[in-house]
């Protein structure tokens, strides 16, 4: 049976563990620095097994020795955003956490794929890649699936249709430099641009760019976890199941879209080797320019990280 370690037993981490278990994807190891927290959550989750009908197991621990031999490691550990904070406000605080976590994980699971969830997402993904020394293809960030799902949900609400009838994709960075692809968005196969006017399109895109902050502001304490954990579970399924599914993730680009040497939100084919291919889409001039601007900004921030 495959093994997935989830680092961080907060709302994102514990909900991610739950989704992986309920899908029967793998045995789960949930680790946190707080004594008793991952053990208690693991016990609770295990007791849901007879009800939810899953046979995979879960272990809660504070010891990284228990994470050894993981096939996938999901890193959610770090400080969450508070109201009024940007993801970039967390850069220095979370860099120290991610560096230590990645070092410990790499020691016991040298063949794992890493899925980064900690913010600022693209920069922490780069940091994990550098610290682990893993092939770039086995280190990726969860962002594009979440942002694309948010956009699709907003479109469905706007048009009063099923969210399952909506196809939408965002690229770029996770946050203000997100690049929504208007020409890729469809509803029941019809181009979104044919169904709403330019003002509505702009409003939908702007709300998607600030969707995380909207939730943080409403919750007052903490940030989103239901949709992020769903996105992680889908990535985990693609890797463990070797599905070759194309999903928007933060992946290392090497010339695609005219961009190199940076982690950036792009469509990627996922399989047991991690990111197996960057799938290039035909972008118009404005979309390509926005993507390149996002890449440049991420590169600049990564250069500020002290490794």
C-alpha positions as CSV (number, residue, x, y, z in Angstrom):
1,X,0.0,0.0,0.0
2,X,1.2,3.5,-0.8
3,X,2.1,5.9,2.0
4,X,1.3,9.6,2.2
5,X,2.7,11.8,4.9
6,X,0.8,15.0,5.7
7,X,3.0,17.5,7.6
8,X,0.9,19.8,9.7
9,X,-2.2,18.8,11.6
10,X,-4.1,22.1,11.3
11,X,-7.3,22.4,9.4
12,X,-5.7,22.0,5.9
13,X,-3.6,19.1,7.0
14,X,-6.2,17.1,8.9
15,X,-8.8,17.7,6.2
16,X,-6.3,16.5,3.5
17,X,-5.7,13.4,5.6
18,X,-9.4,12.8,5.7
19,X,-9.9,13.1,2.0
20,X,-7.0,10.8,1.2
21,X,-8.4,8.2,3.6
22,X,-12.0,8.4,2.3
23,X,-10.8,8.0,-1.2
24,X,-8.7,5.0,-0.1
25,X,-5.7,6.4,-1.9
26,X,-3.0,5.4,0.7
27,X,-2.1,4.8,4.3
28,X,-1.6,8.2,5.9
29,X,1.0,9.5,8.4
30,X,-0.1,12.8,10.0
31,X,2.7,14.6,11.8
32,X,2.8,17.8,13.8
33,X,5.0,19.4,16.4
34,X,2.1,19.7,18.9
35,X,2.1,16.6,21.2
36,X,-1.1,14.7,21.1
37,X,-2.7,16.7,18.3
38,X,-1.9,14.4,15.4
39,X,-2.4,11.3,17.5
40,X,-5.9,12.5,18.6
41,X,-6.9,13.4,15.1
42,X,-5.6,10.1,13.7
43,X,-7.6,8.2,16.3
44,X,-10.8,10.1,15.4
45,X,-10.2,9.6,11.6
46,X,-9.5,5.9,12.1
47,X,-12.8,5.5,13.9
48,X,-14.6,7.0,10.9
49,X,-13.3,4.1,8.8
50,X,-16.2,1.6,9.5
51,X,-18.7,4.4,8.6
52,X,-17.0,5.8,5.5
53,X,-15.9,2.2,4.5
54,X,-12.2,2.7,3.9
55,X,-9.6,0.2,4.8
56,X,-6.4,2.3,4.6
57,X,-4.8,3.3,7.9
58,X,-3.7,6.5,9.6
59,X,-0.9,7.1,12.1
60,X,-0.5,10.3,14.1
61,X,3.0,11.2,15.3
62,X,5.5,13.8,16.4
63,X,8.5,11.8,15.2
64,X,9.8,12.1,11.7
65,X,11.0,8.5,11.9
66,X,7.4,7.4,11.4
67,X,7.2,9.3,8.0
68,X,10.0,7.2,6.5
69,X,9.3,5.5,3.2
70,X,6.5,7.9,2.1
71,X,5.6,8.0,-1.6
72,X,4.0,11.4,-1.4
73,X,4.6,14.1,1.2
74,X,2.1,17.0,1.6
75,X,3.5,20.0,3.4
76,X,0.9,22.2,5.0
77,X,3.0,23.3,8.1
78,X,3.5,27.0,8.7
79,X,1.8,30.1,9.8
80,X,-1.6,30.9,8.3
81,X,-2.8,34.2,7.0
82,X,-4.7,36.6,9.2
83,X,-7.1,39.3,8.1
84,X,-5.4,42.0,6.1
85,X,-2.3,39.8,5.5
86,X,-1.0,38.9,2.0
87,X,0.6,35.6,1.2
88,X,3.9,37.4,0.9
89,X,3.7,38.6,4.5
90,X,4.4,35.0,5.4
91,X,7.6,34.6,3.3
92,X,10.3,34.9,6.1
93,X,8.2,33.2,8.8
94,X,7.3,30.2,6.8
95,X,10.7,29.8,5.0
96,X,12.3,28.6,8.3
97,X,9.4,26.1,8.9
98,X,9.5,24.7,5.3
99,X,13.3,24.4,5.3
100,X,13.3,22.3,8.5
101,X,10.4,20.2,7.5
102,X,11.8,19.5,4.0
103,X,15.2,18.5,5.4
104,X,13.6,16.0,7.8
105,X,11.3,14.6,5.2
106,X,14.1,14.2,2.6
107,X,16.2,12.1,5.0
108,X,13.5,9.4,5.5
109,X,11.7,9.5,2.2
110,X,14.3,10.2,-0.6
111,X,12.1,8.9,-3.3
112,X,9.0,10.9,-2.4
113,X,7.1,13.5,-4.4
114,X,6.5,16.7,-2.5
115,X,3.3,18.7,-2.8
116,X,3.6,22.1,-1.2
117,X,0.6,23.9,0.3
118,X,2.3,26.3,2.6
119,X,2.2,30.0,1.5
120,X,3.6,31.9,-0.2
121,X,3.1,28.8,-2.4
122,X,5.4,29.3,-5.4
123,X,8.3,30.5,-3.3
124,X,7.9,27.7,-0.7
125,X,7.9,25.2,-3.5
126,X,11.2,26.5,-4.8
127,X,12.6,26.4,-1.3
128,X,11.6,22.8,-0.8
129,X,13.1,21.9,-4.1
130,X,16.4,23.5,-3.1
131,X,16.6,22.1,0.4
132,X,15.5,18.5,-0.6
133,X,17.8,18.2,-3.6
134,X,15.1,16.2,-5.2
135,X,14.6,16.3,-9.0
136,X,12.5,19.4,-9.8
137,X,9.8,17.1,-11.3
138,X,9.1,15.6,-7.9
139,X,8.5,18.9,-6.1
140,X,5.4,20.8,-7.0
141,X,2.9,23.2,-5.5
142,X,-0.9,23.1,-5.1
143,X,-2.4,26.3,-6.4
144,X,-3.8,26.2,-9.9
145,X,-6.4,23.4,-9.2
146,X,-7.7,25.5,-6.3
147,X,-7.8,28.8,-8.1
148,X,-9.4,27.2,-11.2
149,X,-12.0,25.6,-9.0
150,X,-12.8,28.9,-7.3
151,X,-13.2,30.5,-10.7
152,X,-15.5,27.7,-11.9
153,X,-17.6,28.0,-8.7
154,X,-18.0,31.8,-9.1
155,X,-19.0,31.3,-12.8
156,X,-21.6,28.7,-11.8
157,X,-23.1,31.0,-9.2
158,X,-23.1,33.9,-11.6
159,X,-24.9,32.0,-14.3
160,X,-27.0,29.8,-12.0
161,X,-25.7,26.6,-13.6
162,X,-24.2,23.4,-12.3
163,X,-20.5,23.8,-11.4
164,X,-19.9,20.5,-13.2
165,X,-20.9,22.2,-16.5
166,X,-18.1,24.8,-16.1
167,X,-14.5,24.4,-17.3
168,X,-12.0,27.0,-16.2
169,X,-8.3,27.4,-15.7
170,X,-5.9,29.8,-14.1
171,X,-2.1,30.0,-14.4
172,X,0.6,32.1,-13.0
173,X,1.2,32.7,-9.3
174,X,-1.1,31.9,-6.4
175,X,-2.7,35.3,-5.6
176,X,-2.7,38.7,-7.1
177,X,-0.6,37.7,-10.2
178,X,-2.9,34.9,-11.1
179,X,-3.6,34.7,-14.8
180,X,-7.2,33.6,-15.6
181,X,-7.6,32.2,-19.1
182,X,-10.8,33.8,-20.4
183,X,-10.6,32.0,-23.7
184,X,-10.3,28.6,-22.0
185,X,-13.4,29.0,-19.8
186,X,-16.6,27.4,-21.0
187,X,-20.1,26.6,-19.8
188,X,-21.7,23.5,-21.3
189,X,-19.1,23.8,-24.1
190,X,-20.0,27.4,-24.8
191,X,-17.3,30.1,-24.4
192,X,-17.8,32.1,-21.2
193,X,-17.1,35.3,-23.1
194,X,-20.3,34.7,-25.2
195,X,-22.4,34.4,-22.0
196,X,-21.3,37.3,-19.9
197,X,-20.1,40.8,-20.7
198,X,-16.6,42.2,-20.2
199,X,-17.5,43.8,-16.9
200,X,-18.8,40.5,-15.5
201,X,-15.7,38.7,-16.7
202,X,-13.5,41.2,-14.9
203,X,-15.5,41.0,-11.7
204,X,-15.3,37.2,-11.7
205,X,-11.6,37.2,-12.3
206,X,-10.9,39.8,-9.6
207,X,-13.0,37.9,-7.1
208,X,-11.0,34.7,-7.9
209,X,-7.7,36.5,-7.4
210,X,-8.8,37.6,-3.9
211,X,-10.8,34.5,-3.1
212,X,-8.5,33.3,-0.4
213,X,-8.4,36.8,1.3
214,X,-12.2,36.9,1.1
215,X,-12.4,33.7,3.1
216,X,-9.8,34.8,5.6
217,X,-11.7,38.0,6.2
218,X,-14.9,36.2,6.8
219,X,-13.4,33.5,9.1
220,X,-11.5,36.2,11.1
221,X,-9.1,33.4,12.2
222,X,-7.5,30.9,9.8
223,X,-7.9,30.3,6.1
224,X,-9.6,28.0,3.6
225,X,-9.2,24.3,4.0
226,X,-12.1,22.4,2.4
227,X,-11.2,23.3,-1.2
228,X,-7.4,23.2,-0.8
229,X,-7.6,19.7,0.7
230,X,-9.7,18.6,-2.3
231,X,-7.1,19.9,-4.7
232,X,-4.3,18.1,-2.8
233,X,-6.2,14.8,-2.9
234,X,-6.7,15.1,-6.6
235,X,-3.0,15.7,-7.2
236,X,-2.2,12.8,-4.9
237,X,-4.5,10.5,-6.8
238,X,-2.9,11.5,-10.1
239,X,0.6,10.7,-8.8
240,X,-0.2,7.5,-6.9
241,X,-2.6,6.3,-9.6
242,X,-0.2,7.3,-12.4
243,X,-3.2,8.8,-14.2
244,X,-1.3,11.2,-16.5
245,X,-4.0,13.8,-15.8
246,X,-3.3,17.3,-16.8
247,X,-3.8,19.7,-13.9
248,X,-2.7,23.3,-13.3
249,X,0.0,23.1,-10.6
250,X,3.1,25.1,-9.6
251,X,5.8,23.3,-11.5
252,X,9.4,24.0,-12.6
253,X,9.4,25.5,-16.1
254,X,12.4,25.1,-18.5
255,X,11.6,27.2,-21.5
256,X,7.9,26.6,-21.8
257,X,5.9,29.8,-22.6
258,X,9.4,31.4,-23.0
259,X,10.0,31.2,-19.2
260,X,12.8,29.3,-17.5
261,X,14.1,28.4,-14.1
262,X,11.2,29.2,-11.9
263,X,8.2,27.5,-10.2
264,X,5.1,28.8,-11.8
265,X,1.4,27.8,-12.2
266,X,1.2,25.9,-15.5
267,X,-0.8,22.9,-16.9
268,X,1.2,19.7,-16.0
269,X,0.8,16.0,-16.7
270,X,1.1,14.2,-13.3
271,X,2.1,10.6,-12.8
272,X,4.1,8.4,-10.6
273,X,7.3,10.4,-11.5
274,X,5.6,13.6,-10.4
275,X,5.4,16.3,-13.1
276,X,6.0,14.3,-16.2
277,X,5.3,17.0,-18.8
278,X,4.5,20.7,-18.9
279,X,1.6,21.1,-21.4
280,X,1.8,24.3,-23.3
281,X,-1.4,26.1,-24.3
282,X,-1.8,28.7,-27.0
283,X,-1.9,32.0,-25.1
284,X,-2.7,35.4,-26.5
285,X,-0.3,38.3,-26.1
286,X,-1.8,39.7,-23.0
287,X,-2.0,36.3,-21.3
288,X,1.6,35.5,-22.1
289,X,2.7,38.9,-20.8
290,X,0.9,38.4,-17.6
291,X,2.4,35.0,-17.1
292,X,5.9,36.3,-17.8
293,X,5.4,39.1,-15.3
294,X,4.2,36.7,-12.6
295,X,7.3,34.5,-13.3
296,X,9.6,37.5,-13.0
297,X,8.1,38.5,-9.7
298,X,8.4,35.0,-8.3
299,X,12.0,34.7,-9.4
300,X,12.8,38.0,-7.6
301,X,11.2,36.9,-4.3
302,X,13.0,33.5,-4.5
303,X,16.3,35.3,-4.9
304,X,15.6,36.9,-1.5
305,X,15.3,33.6,0.3
306,X,18.3,32.7,2.4
307,X,19.0,29.0,1.8
